[in-house]
């Protein structure tokens, strides 16, 4: 029977952590009525092997084409071979065999796609999730890579570092890029100074979408690209003088960056006031800012326990011990886990007595 719960009760970050720690195999479904969207993530022994979001889903070969990894000619050649073959072969395999894309680059692109989907789902704070365990034979057969949940958390931390580095120029996806004044070469292509712009295909794609009205979120959605990767491209274009970025004022919706310390301070204020559900919400936001901050896991575990969410408490205490096994608080956490195990045993005996 699938495990089904609202996201408010157990955040997606916790769900991924739980499925990874317990080496689960099966399908995770995340749905959001507000977004009218849903995501699917397949796990194999705790590792993510496939991930997609319905609104931006597309075949792998088209995603490679959009990312500039292959050309229309490469794709047409592979499709021709697929049609002429005696048995239907996977077109992505044919792209690798014909040299259109190297196996290593294909795996890199697949990993980037999984990361993009997972981090998008982790930003969903409302909706429902369900997890259905499956046998490996019942899993999709087109999985080509496996990404550990631990590495996804580490990538999350890297993204936070990158956002911090870019924040002065690209604080968030609500900034509106505008083309900077530049000259053109004799063929009409944009140039800066005496040299023509030397951009990669995905950089040209972003540049071609800039009209002075759409913000980075809109451009990302139009291109079907990850907002974070679009922001990185915009940052590079801005620092080289190709574009300027217009920041929205608070009245028009600019987001305010909130530091990790502020999140922790707010959560502890909620705890002192006895508002434990609000403390949990604030600490989950803190985890999205720094997924490897041990203090957040410690505070979140106790906050979750105060709300009666013992499964989340256990999960976060266990994660804290993995990060800080020799810390002064480790003994207290082990005592809490021991007490939790005793309570669960009593409850189980009462239920079956």
For each residue, the residues with C-beta under 8 A, 3 or more apart:
1:
2: 130 131 132
3: 130 131 132
4: 128 129 130
5: 9 10 128 129 130
6: 9 126 127 128
7: 10 11 12 30 124 125 126 127 128 129
8: 125 126 281
9: 5 6 309 312
10: 5 7 14 15 129 309 311 312
11: 7 14 15 122 125 284 287
12: 7 15 16 30 121 122 124 129
13: 16 17 122 284 287 288 291
14: 10 11 17 18 284 312 315 316
15: 10 11 12 18 19 28 129 131
16: 12 13 19 20 48 118 122 149 152 153
17: 13 14 20 21 149 153 315 319
18: 14 15 21 22 24 311 315
19: 15 16 22 24 28 43 46 131 149
20: 16 17 23 24 43 46 47 148 149 150
21: 17 18 46 149 315 318 319
22: 18 19 46
23: 20 45 46
24: 18 19 20 43 45 46 131 133
25: 43 44 45 46 133 134 135 136 139
26: 42 43 131 132 133 134
27: 40 41 42 43 131 132 134 139
28: 15 19 40 41 42 43 129 130 131
29: 38 39 40 129 130 131 132
30: 7 12 38 39 40 41 121 124 127 128 129
31: 37 38 39 127 128 129
32: 35 36 37 38 124 126 127
33: 36 127
34: 126 127
35: 32 55 124 127
36: 32 33 55
37: 31 32 53 54 55
38: 29 30 31 32 53 54
39: 29 30 31 51 52 53 54 117 120 121
40: 27 28 29 30 50 51 52
41: 27 28 30 48 50 51 117 118 121
42: 26 27 28 48 49 50 51 139 140 143
43: 19 20 24 25 26 27 28 46 47 48 49
44: 25 47 49 136 139 143 146
45: 23 24 25
46: 19 20 21 22 23 24 25 43 148 149
47: 20 43 44 146 147 148 149
48: 16 41 42 43 51 114 118 146 147 148 149 152
49: 42 43 44 139 140 143 145 146 147
50: 40 41 42 114 140 142 143
51: 39 40 41 42 48 113 114 117 118 121
52: 39 40 57 117
53: 37 38 39 56 57 117 120 121
54: 37 38 39 57
55: 35 36 37
56: 53 221 224
57: 52 53 54
58: 62 63 66 224
59: 62 63
60: 63 64 92 110
61: 64 65 70 75 78 91 92 95
62: 58 59 65 66
63: 58 59 60 66 67 109 113 224
64: 60 61 67 69 70 92 95 101 106 109
65: 61 62 68 69 70 71 72 75
66: 58 62 63 205 223 224 225
67: 63 64 109 201 202
68: 65 200 201 202 205
69: 64 65 101 105 106 109
70: 61 64 65 74 75 95 100 101
71: 65 74 75 100
72: 65 75 76
73: 76 77
74: 70 71 77 78 95 98 100 101
75: 61 65 70 71 72 78 79 91 95 100
76: 72 73 79 80
77: 73 74 80 81 98 100
78: 61 74 75 81 82 91 94 95 98 100
79: 75 76 82 83 91
80: 76 77 83 84
81: 77 78 84 85 89 94 98
82: 78 79 85 88 89 91 94
83: 79 80
84: 80 81
85: 81 82 88 89
86:
87:
88: 82 85
89: 81 82 85 93 94
90: 93 94 142
91: 61 75 78 79 82 94 95
92: 60 61 64 95 96 106 144
93: 89 90 96 97
94: 78 81 82 89 90 91 97 98
95: 61 64 70 74 75 78 91 92 98 100 101 106
96: 92 93 99 100 101 102 103 106
97: 93 94
98: 74 77 78 81 94 95
99: 96 102
100: 70 71 74 75 77 78 95 96
101: 64 69 70 74 95 96 105 106 109
102: 96 99 105 106
103: 96 106 107
104: 107 108
105: 69 101 102 108 109
106: 64 69 92 95 96 101 102 103 109 110 144
107: 103 104 110 111 144 145
108: 104 105 111 112
109: 63 64 67 69 101 105 106 112 113
110: 60 106 107 113 114 144 145
111: 107 108 114 115 145 147
112: 108 109 115 116 226 229
113: 51 63 109 110 116 117
114: 48 50 51 110 111 117 118 145 147 152
115: 111 112 118 119 147 152 155 226
116: 112 113 119 120 226 228 229
117: 39 41 51 52 53 113 114 120 121
118: 16 41 48 51 114 115 121 122 152
119: 115 116 122 123 152 155 156 159 226 228
120: 39 53 116 117 123 124 226
121: 12 30 39 41 51 53 117 118 124
122: 11 12 13 16 118 119 156 288
123: 119 120 288
124: 7 12 30 32 35 120 121 127
125: 7 8 11 281 284
126: 6 7 8 32 34
127: 6 7 30 31 32 33 34 35 124
128: 4 5 6 7 30 31
129: 4 5 7 10 12 15 28 29 30 31
130: 2 3 4 5 28 29
131: 2 3 15 19 24 26 27 28 29
132: 2 3 26 27 29
133: 24 25 26
134: 25 26 27 138 139
135: 25 138 139
136: 25 44 139
137:
138: 134 135
139: 25 27 42 44 49 134 135 136 143
140: 42 49 50 143
141:
142: 50 90
143: 42 44 49 50 139 140 146
144: 92 106 107 110
145: 49 107 110 111 114
146: 44 47 48 49 143
147: 47 48 49 111 114 115 151 152
148: 20 46 47 48 151 152
149: 16 17 19 20 21 46 47 48 152 153
150: 20 153 154
151: 147 148 154 155
152: 16 48 114 115 118 119 147 148 149 155 156
153: 16 17 149 150 156 157 291 292
154: 150 151 157 158 291 292
155: 115 119 151 152 158 159
156: 119 122 152 153 159 160 288 291 292
157: 153 154 160 161 290 291 292
158: 154 155 161 162
159: 119 155 156 162 163 228
160: 156 157 163 164 289 290 291
161: 157 158 164 165
162: 158 159 165 166 228 232
163: 159 160 166 167 228 231
164: 160 161 167
165: 161 162
166: 162 163 169 170 171 231 232 235
167: 163 164 170 171 257
168: 171
169: 166 235 238 239 245
170: 166 167 175 216 231 234 235 238 245
171: 166 167 168 175 247 254 255 257
172: 175 231 254 255 257
173: 215 216 217 220 227 230 231
174: 215 216 217 247 248 253 254 255
175: 170 171 172 215 216 234 245 246 247 248
176: 212 213 214 215 216 245 246 248
177: 210 212 215 216 219 234 237 238 243 244 245 246
178: 210 212 243 244 245 246
179: 182 207 210 212 242 243 244
180: 241 242 243 244
181:
182: 179 190 191 192 241 242
183: 190 191 192
184: 187 188 189 190 191
185: 188 189 190 191 196
186:
187: 184
188: 184 185
189: 184 185 196 197
190: 182 183 184 185 196 197 242
191: 182 183 184 185 194 195 196 197
192: 182 183 195 197 240 241 242
193:
194: 191
195: 191 192 198
196: 185 189 190 191
197: 189 190 191 192 242
198: 195
199: 203 204 207
200: 68 203 204
201: 67 68 204 205
202: 67 68 205 206 225 229 233
203: 199 200 206 207 233 236 237
204: 199 200 201 207 208
205: 66 68 201 202 208 209 223 225
206: 202 203 209 210 219 223 225 230 233 234 237
207: 179 199 203 204 210 237 242 243
208: 204 205
209: 205 206 214 219 222 223
210: 177 178 179 206 207 214 219 243
211: 214
212: 176 177 178 179 246
213: 176
214: 176 209 210 211 218 219 222
215: 173 174 175 176 177 218 219 248
216: 170 173 174 175 176 177 219 220 227 230 231 234
217: 173 174 220 221 227
218: 214 215 221 222
219: 177 206 209 210 214 215 216 222 223 225 230
220: 173 216 217 223 225 226 227 230
221: 56 217 218 224
222: 209 214 218 219
223: 66 205 206 209 219 220 230
224: 56 58 63 66 221
225: 66 202 205 206 219 220 229 230
226: 112 115 116 119 120 220 229 230
227: 173 216 217 220 230 231
228: 116 119 159 162 163 231 232
229: 112 116 202 225 226 232 233
230: 173 206 216 219 220 223 225 226 227 233 234
231: 163 166 170 172 173 216 227 228 234 235
232: 162 166 228 229 235 236
233: 202 203 206 229 230 236 237
234: 170 175 177 206 216 230 231 237 238 243 245
235: 166 169 170 231 232 238 239
236: 203 232 233 239 240
237: 177 203 206 207 233 234 240 242 243
238: 169 170 177 234 235 241 242 243 244 245
239: 169 235 236
240: 192 236 237
241: 180 182 192 238
242: 179 180 182 190 192 197 207 237 238
243: 177 178 179 180 207 210 234 237 238
244: 177 178 179 180 238
245: 169 170 175 176 177 178 234 238
246: 175 176 177 178 212
247: 171 174 175 254
248: 174 175 176 215 252 253 254
249: 252 254
250: 253 254 256
251:
252: 248 249
253: 174 248 250
254: 171 172 174 247 248 249 250
255: 171 172 174
256: 250
257: 167 171 172
258: 262 263 285 289
259: 262 263 289
260: 263 264 286 289 290 293 296
261: 264 265
262: 258 259 265 266
263: 258 259 260 266 267 282 283 285 286 289 296
264: 260 261 267 268 283 286 295 296 299
265: 261 262 268 269
266: 262 263 269 270 282
267: 263 264 270 271 279 280 282 283 286 299 303
268: 264 265 271 272 279 299
269: 265 266 272 273
270: 266 267 273 275 276 278 279 282
271: 267 268 274 275 276 279 299 303 306
272: 268 269
273: 269 270
274: 271
275: 270 271 278 279
276: 270 271 279 280 303 306 307
277: 280 281 307
278: 270 275 281 282
279: 267 268 270 271 275 276 282 283 299 303 306
280: 267 276 277 283 284 300 303 304 307 309 312
281: 8 125 277 278 284 285
282: 263 266 267 270 278 279 285 286
283: 263 264 267 279 280 286 287 296 299 300 303
284: 11 13 14 125 280 281 287 288 300
285: 258 263 281 282 288 289
286: 260 263 264 267 282 283 289 290 293 296
287: 11 13 283 284 290 291 293 296 297 300
288: 13 122 123 156 284 285 291
289: 160 258 259 260 263 285 286
290: 157 160 260 286 287 293 296
291: 13 153 154 156 157 160 287 288
292: 153 154 156 157 323
293: 260 286 287 290 296 297
294: 297 298 320 323 324 327
295: 264 298 299
296: 260 263 264 283 286 287 290 293 299 300
297: 287 293 294 300 301 316 317 319 320 323
298: 294 295 301 302 316 317 320 324 329 333
299: 264 267 268 271 279 283 295 296 302 303
300: 280 283 284 287 296 297 303 304 312 316
301: 297 298 304 305 312 313 314 315 316 317 320 333 336
302: 298 299 305 306 313 336
303: 267 271 276 279 280 283 299 300 306 307
304: 280 300 301 307 309 310 312 313 316
305: 301 302 308 309 310 313 336 340
306: 271 276 279 302 303
307: 276 277 280 303 304
308: 305
309: 9 10 280 304 305 312 313
310: 304 305 313 314 340 343 344
311: 10 18 314 315
312: 9 10 14 280 300 301 304 309 315 316
313: 301 302 304 305 309 310 316 317 336 340
314: 301 310 311 317 318 337 340
315: 14 17 18 21 301 311 312 318 319
316: 14 297 298 300 301 304 312 313 319 320
317: 297 298 301 313 314 320 321 333 336 337 340
318: 21 314 315 321 322 337
319: 17 21 297 315 316 322 323
320: 294 297 298 301 316 317 323 324 329 330 333
321: 317 318 324 325 330 333 334
322: 318 319 325
323: 292 294 297 319 320
324: 294 298 320 321 327 329 330
325: 321 322 330
326: 330
327: 294 324 330
328: 331
329: 298 320 324 332 333
330: 320 321 324 325 326 327 333 334
331: 328 334 335
332: 329 335 336
333: 298 301 317 320 321 329 330 336 337
334: 321 330 331 337 338
335: 331 332 338 339
336: 301 302 305 313 317 332 333 339 340
337: 314 317 318 333 334 340 341
338: 334 335 341 342
339: 335 336 342 343
340: 305 310 313 314 317 336 337 343 344
341: 337 338 344 345
342: 338 339 345 346
343: 310 339 340 346 347
344: 310 340 341 347 348
345: 341 342 348 349
346: 342 343 349 350
347: 343 344 350 351
348: 344 345 351 352
349: 345 346 352 353
350: 346 347 353
351: 347 348
352: 348 349
353: 349 350
